[in-house]
Amino acid sequence: MDTPISETADRLDESFDIVARQDKADAAIATLRTDVDEVKARLDKVSRAAARPAIAGGSDNPEVKGFVDGYLRHGRTHEIKSISGAVPTDGGYAVPREIDAMIARELVEISPIRALAQVVQVGTSGYRKLVTTGGTASGWVSETAARPETDSPQFAEIAPPSGELYANPAASQAMLDDAAFDLEGWLASEIAMEFARAEGAAFVGGSGVDQPMGFLSAPNSTAEDGLRPFGTLQYVGSGDAAGFGTSPEAKLIDLVHTMKAGHRQGASWVMNSATLSEVRKLKTADGAFLWQPGLVEGQPDRLLGYPVVEAEDMPDIATGAFPIAFGNFRAGYLIAERSATQILRDPFTNKPFVHFYATKRVGGQVLDSAAIKLLKIEL
């Protein structure tokens, strides 16, 4: 059936109308794109202007103003002198120098006694500790026999002498502002290193006056355990006023076995490197070295089966000296510290310097005198 002419005309009108509306939409989109591009261009221009570094002095500087007017606006050329970092007078002084973040320092020997001893944290400087010097006695009786009174335990009091370590280095505020490395952090680490060195030396030979009492400062005697006063260390003579004598291995073995078997579990030798160099040369009668190097990485070297610890604060071999200690320091020496190192930053006392006032309170004393034995250089 044929389509009427009027219906065909209506359809043509609708098609033309759709095309017209499509053209109108395309034109609107094109206009919008143009507007968006213009906005983006303006934003880019503003961003570049904001990112451009300001010229020092601004428009009030006649040299800068002349440069802007002459060169940037009118294209006139100017003589521009070069700035070179290679030549100091041409700007090399202004070029920052590269400084290693880690400042090298001379190696400081720190005593390892803290790692070996018993360390307790205390709340006040009046720390006390009770130690039993004799256990409860007992006895055998028959079923119906009387039970007489037995001896009671004996006690001794330990009050480790203490002192306050302090350091008060200063740095100018300008140095703190201009230093190319963390000066405050470096000073803190230096103070910590110095405190560790100072307290380590006190744990070995401290006098006990405003500082810990070192184990070498404790009273000493040749008397055996049970016969010496509490707090007195036993020593064994070397048999030679200048060294270890003709049978050093025998003296070292005697030193080991003056200690109770229970304390020998966990005991170690302590000496400095000079003494250690002599000990490493010692041989038995059949020519075997007493020294036994560690066969596994991380394992300490051994002397007569016990580990050797180097402590540079121990004395050298000399007449009347105690160059070698053998002991269970966990049971034999007590370190009491009130708190960790405290650092106060003081920018007011001595302007323009800033002081870093650091303090640390620590004490120490022999705890069980039967747990540490000494070798003395004597006839």
VMD Tcl script that draws the C-alpha trace (Angstrom):
set ca {
  {0.00 0.00 0.00}
  {1.41 3.41 -1.00}
  {2.27 5.94 1.74}
  {0.34 9.19 1.50}
  {2.28 12.23 0.32}
  {1.35 14.24 3.45}
  {2.81 11.60 5.79}
  {6.06 11.51 3.78}
  {6.35 15.29 4.03}
  {5.89 15.16 7.78}
  {8.71 12.65 8.10}
  {11.04 14.85 6.00}
  {10.26 17.82 8.26}
  {11.13 15.79 11.35}
  {14.46 14.68 9.82}
  {15.42 18.28 8.96}
  {14.48 19.33 12.51}
  {16.75 16.64 14.07}
  {19.67 17.68 11.85}
  {19.17 21.31 12.80}
  {19.11 20.50 16.50}
  {22.26 18.38 16.12}
  {24.07 21.23 14.38}
  {23.00 23.60 17.15}
  {24.33 21.19 19.84}
  {27.64 20.81 17.99}
  {28.03 24.57 17.83}
  {27.34 24.88 21.56}
  {29.92 22.20 22.36}
  {32.50 23.93 20.18}
  {31.87 27.21 21.96}
  {32.19 25.51 25.36}
  {35.49 23.90 24.33}
  {36.81 27.28 23.28}
  {35.85 28.77 26.63}
  {37.49 25.87 28.50}
  {40.69 26.24 26.47}
  {40.76 29.95 27.20}
  {40.28 29.33 30.94}
  {43.05 26.71 30.94}
  {45.39 29.09 29.15}
  {44.72 31.79 31.72}
  {45.29 29.34 34.59}
  {48.57 28.18 33.05}
  {49.68 31.79 32.71}
  {48.84 32.49 36.35}
  {50.64 29.31 37.50}
  {53.79 30.20 35.57}
  {53.75 33.68 37.05}
  {53.36 32.31 40.57}
  {56.16 29.78 40.08}
  {58.58 32.36 38.69}
  {61.09 33.37 41.45}
  {60.82 36.95 42.54}
  {63.68 39.21 41.61}
  {65.47 40.46 44.72}
  {64.93 44.12 45.36}
  {61.74 44.41 43.28}
  {60.98 47.49 41.22}
  {62.76 49.77 43.69}
  {66.13 48.38 42.61}
  {67.30 50.59 39.69}
  {69.56 47.87 38.26}
  {66.81 45.30 38.27}
  {64.28 47.80 36.91}
  {66.65 48.74 34.09}
  {67.20 45.10 33.27}
  {63.45 44.40 33.15}
  {62.66 47.49 31.06}
  {65.63 47.16 28.73}
  {65.96 43.47 28.17}
  {62.61 41.83 28.93}
  {60.44 44.57 27.43}
  {62.56 46.13 24.68}
  {65.08 43.41 23.86}
  {68.19 45.49 24.58}
  {71.21 43.44 25.63}
  {73.18 43.94 28.85}
  {76.56 42.71 30.07}
  {75.96 39.91 32.60}
  {79.01 38.80 34.61}
  {79.38 35.09 35.21}
  {79.22 33.53 38.70}
  {81.42 30.48 39.05}
  {81.58 28.03 41.93}
  {85.03 26.90 40.85}
  {86.69 30.24 41.63}
  {86.18 31.49 45.20}
  {86.17 35.18 44.25}
  {83.55 34.53 41.56}
  {81.07 32.97 43.91}
  {82.76 29.83 45.11}
  {82.52 30.97 48.70}
  {78.74 30.99 48.39}
  {78.51 27.41 47.14}
  {77.54 25.09 50.04}
  {80.23 22.57 50.86}
  {79.23 18.92 51.13}
  {79.79 17.64 54.68}
  {79.59 13.98 55.61}
  {76.60 13.46 57.88}
  {78.59 11.06 60.06}
  {81.43 12.85 61.80}
  {84.46 10.63 62.27}
  {85.87 10.40 65.78}
  {88.66 8.61 67.51}
  {87.56 5.24 68.83}
  {86.90 5.28 72.56}
  {87.32 2.07 74.52}
  {84.29 1.44 76.70}
  {84.41 -1.00 79.59}
  {82.08 -3.99 79.13}
  {81.40 -4.40 82.88}
  {77.85 -3.01 82.51}
  {77.05 -5.84 80.10}
  {78.43 -8.42 82.55}
  {77.09 -7.07 85.85}
  {73.66 -6.98 87.44}
  {71.89 -3.68 86.68}
  {68.90 -2.43 88.67}
  {66.78 0.70 88.14}
  {66.20 2.63 91.37}
  {63.90 5.48 92.32}
  {66.20 7.28 94.76}
  {69.90 7.48 95.55}
  {69.28 5.71 98.89}
  {69.05 2.23 97.36}
  {69.72 -0.69 99.74}
  {69.93 -4.43 99.15}
  {70.09 -7.24 101.72}
  {72.43 -10.17 101.11}
  {72.46 -13.37 103.17}
  {75.96 -14.34 104.22}
  {74.97 -17.62 105.81}
  {72.02 -19.95 105.31}
  {69.76 -21.56 107.85}
  {71.45 -24.43 109.71}
  {69.93 -27.90 110.04}
  {70.66 -31.15 111.87}
  {69.77 -34.84 112.17}
  {67.82 -36.21 115.11}
  {66.01 -39.39 116.07}
  {62.25 -39.61 116.10}
  {61.85 -38.80 119.77}
  {64.96 -36.66 120.37}
  {64.76 -33.00 121.29}
  {65.09 -30.35 118.57}
  {67.67 -27.79 119.67}
  {67.66 -24.32 118.12}
  {69.61 -23.98 114.86}
  {71.59 -21.00 113.63}
  {69.62 -18.24 111.91}
  {70.56 -16.68 108.57}
  {73.02 -13.77 108.66}
  {72.42 -10.66 106.60}
  {74.60 -7.90 105.20}
  {73.43 -4.65 103.66}
  {74.61 -3.37 100.29}
  {74.36 0.37 99.61}
  {76.19 1.05 96.33}
  {78.04 4.39 96.42}
  {76.72 6.64 93.68}
  {77.58 9.87 91.97}
  {76.27 12.10 89.25}
  {77.91 12.21 85.88}
  {77.49 15.52 84.09}
  {78.52 17.24 80.90}
  {77.82 20.83 79.87}
  {79.05 21.49 76.33}
  {78.03 24.69 74.58}
  {77.45 25.74 70.97}
  {76.65 29.17 69.62}
  {73.15 29.75 68.29}
  {74.66 30.73 64.93}
  {76.45 27.39 64.78}
  {73.22 25.55 65.53}
  {71.43 27.55 62.82}
  {74.11 27.26 60.15}
  {75.65 23.84 60.70}
  {75.19 21.54 57.73}
  {74.57 18.55 59.99}
  {72.47 17.71 63.05}
  {74.67 19.37 65.66}
  {72.29 18.75 68.56}
  {72.03 15.05 67.74}
  {75.79 14.79 67.40}
  {76.37 16.44 70.78}
  {73.87 14.06 72.40}
  {75.66 11.03 70.98}
  {79.04 12.41 72.11}
  {77.72 12.87 75.64}
  {76.34 9.33 75.70}
  {79.68 7.94 74.53}
  {81.60 9.90 77.17}
  {79.22 8.81 79.94}
  {79.63 5.17 78.93}
  {83.42 5.53 79.03}
  {83.43 7.30 82.41}
  {81.06 4.93 84.17}
  {82.85 1.89 82.74}
  {86.13 3.11 84.23}
  {84.39 3.69 87.59}
  {82.94 0.15 87.65}
  {86.51 -1.19 87.47}
  {88.52 1.22 89.63}
  {86.13 3.83 91.02}
  {86.95 5.16 94.49}
  {83.38 5.15 95.84}
  {83.55 8.87 96.65}
  {80.87 10.66 94.58}
  {81.14 7.77 92.11}
  {80.66 3.99 92.03}
  {83.16 1.79 93.88}
  {84.95 -0.41 91.37}
  {85.57 -4.06 92.15}
  {89.34 -3.46 92.12}
  {88.86 -0.89 94.91}
  {87.23 -3.44 97.21}
  {89.31 -4.89 100.08}
  {91.26 -8.01 99.11}
  {92.85 -10.95 100.88}
  {94.35 -14.37 100.21}
  {91.89 -15.96 102.67}
  {89.43 -18.48 101.28}
  {85.64 -18.15 101.09}
  {84.05 -18.28 104.52}
  {87.18 -16.96 106.21}
  {87.25 -13.49 104.69}
  {85.08 -10.59 105.86}
  {82.03 -9.94 103.74}
  {82.86 -7.69 100.78}
  {86.54 -8.71 100.62}
  {87.79 -10.26 97.39}
  {90.18 -13.20 97.28}
  {93.30 -13.02 95.14}
  {95.98 -15.47 94.05}
  {99.61 -14.35 93.70}
  {101.37 -14.85 90.37}
  {104.60 -16.09 92.00}
  {106.64 -13.45 90.16}
  {106.95 -9.76 90.96}
  {107.30 -8.92 87.25}
  {104.85 -11.26 85.55}
  {103.18 -14.67 85.59}
  {106.16 -16.71 86.77}
  {107.43 -20.04 85.49}
  {104.13 -21.93 85.76}
  {101.42 -19.44 84.78}
  {98.95 -22.12 83.77}
  {99.01 -23.53 87.31}
  {98.25 -20.10 88.82}
  {95.35 -19.54 86.41}
  {93.92 -22.97 87.18}
  {94.21 -22.25 90.91}
  {92.38 -18.96 90.36}
  {89.53 -20.74 88.60}
  {89.08 -23.32 91.32}
  {89.11 -20.87 94.20}
  {85.59 -20.04 93.01}
  {82.58 -22.12 93.96}
  {81.29 -24.40 91.25}
  {77.94 -22.61 91.15}
  {79.59 -19.29 90.35}
  {81.83 -20.82 87.68}
  {78.73 -21.36 85.57}
  {78.63 -18.03 83.74}
  {82.08 -16.81 84.80}
  {84.49 -15.04 82.46}
  {88.00 -13.60 82.38}
  {88.43 -9.83 82.33}
  {91.70 -8.15 81.30}
  {92.96 -5.42 79.00}
  {94.51 -5.97 75.59}
  {98.12 -5.60 76.81}
  {97.63 -8.39 79.35}
  {95.72 -10.43 76.81}
  {98.66 -10.31 74.39}
  {100.84 -11.92 77.07}
  {98.23 -14.49 78.03}
  {97.87 -15.61 74.43}
  {101.54 -16.62 74.45}
  {101.24 -18.86 77.50}
  {101.76 -22.60 76.94}
  {101.38 -25.74 78.99}
  {104.32 -28.00 79.81}
  {103.73 -30.02 76.63}
  {103.76 -26.90 74.43}
  {100.00 -26.45 73.91}
  {98.59 -22.91 74.06}
  {96.26 -22.12 76.94}
  {94.42 -19.76 74.61}
  {91.56 -21.23 72.61}
  {90.30 -19.02 69.79}
  {86.59 -19.06 69.04}
  {85.89 -21.56 66.28}
  {82.45 -20.20 65.42}
  {81.76 -16.62 64.36}
  {80.25 -14.66 67.21}
  {81.61 -17.01 69.87}
  {84.18 -15.49 72.30}
  {87.75 -16.70 72.60}
  {88.36 -18.86 75.65}
  {91.01 -19.38 78.30}
  {90.84 -22.70 80.17}
  {87.33 -23.10 78.79}
  {85.95 -19.72 79.94}
  {85.25 -16.69 77.72}
  {87.66 -13.74 77.73}
  {86.36 -10.16 77.85}
  {88.63 -7.21 77.07}
  {88.27 -4.22 79.39}
  {90.82 -1.49 78.75}
  {90.30 -0.02 82.22}
  {91.97 -3.05 83.79}
  {95.60 -2.34 84.82}
  {98.65 -3.54 82.93}
  {100.99 -6.20 84.26}
  {103.08 -4.55 86.98}
  {104.27 -5.27 90.50}
  {101.37 -5.13 92.92}
  {98.74 -4.76 90.16}
  {95.66 -6.90 89.57}
  {95.70 -7.29 85.77}
  {93.35 -10.31 85.61}
  {89.92 -10.84 87.14}
  {87.92 -14.05 86.93}
  {84.34 -13.98 88.05}
  {80.65 -14.30 87.61}
  {79.96 -10.56 87.47}
  {76.19 -11.05 87.24}
  {76.32 -12.37 90.79}
  {79.38 -10.45 91.92}
  {78.83 -6.79 90.97}
  {75.75 -4.58 91.28}
  {75.07 -1.42 89.26}
  {72.26 0.83 90.49}
  {71.16 3.65 88.21}
  {68.44 6.13 89.05}
  {67.48 7.09 85.53}
  {68.67 7.33 81.97}
  {70.73 10.26 80.76}
  {68.78 13.53 80.91}
  {69.72 16.47 78.69}
  {68.55 20.03 79.37}
  {68.82 22.57 76.56}
  {69.75 25.91 78.11}
  {69.77 28.92 75.70}
  {69.46 31.54 78.47}
  {72.36 31.22 80.93}
  {75.25 32.17 78.67}
  {73.98 34.01 75.60}
  {74.70 33.72 72.70}
  {75.71 30.15 73.54}
  {73.32 27.27 73.99}
  {74.38 24.81 76.70}
  {73.43 21.15 76.66}
  {73.48 20.15 80.33}
  {73.41 16.37 80.66}
  {73.26 14.38 83.90}
  {73.13 10.74 84.89}
  {73.13 9.26 88.41}
  {74.68 5.82 88.76}
  {76.24 3.73 91.54}
  {78.02 0.41 91.85}
  {79.60 -1.96 94.37}
  {80.69 -5.55 94.80}
  {77.60 -7.63 95.58}
  {78.95 -11.12 96.31}
  {82.67 -11.09 97.06}
  {82.84 -14.86 96.55}
  {81.89 -14.46 92.88}
  {84.95 -12.43 91.77}
  {88.59 -13.56 92.06}
  {91.75 -11.61 91.23}
  {95.28 -12.43 90.11}
  {97.93 -10.23 91.72}
  {101.46 -9.74 90.37}
  {103.62 -10.60 93.36}
  {106.10 -13.16 94.64}
}
mol new
graphics top color blue
foreach p $ca { graphics top sphere $p radius 0.5 }
foreach p [lrange $ca 0 end-1] q [lrange $ca 1 end] { graphics top cylinder $p $q radius 0.2 }
display resetview
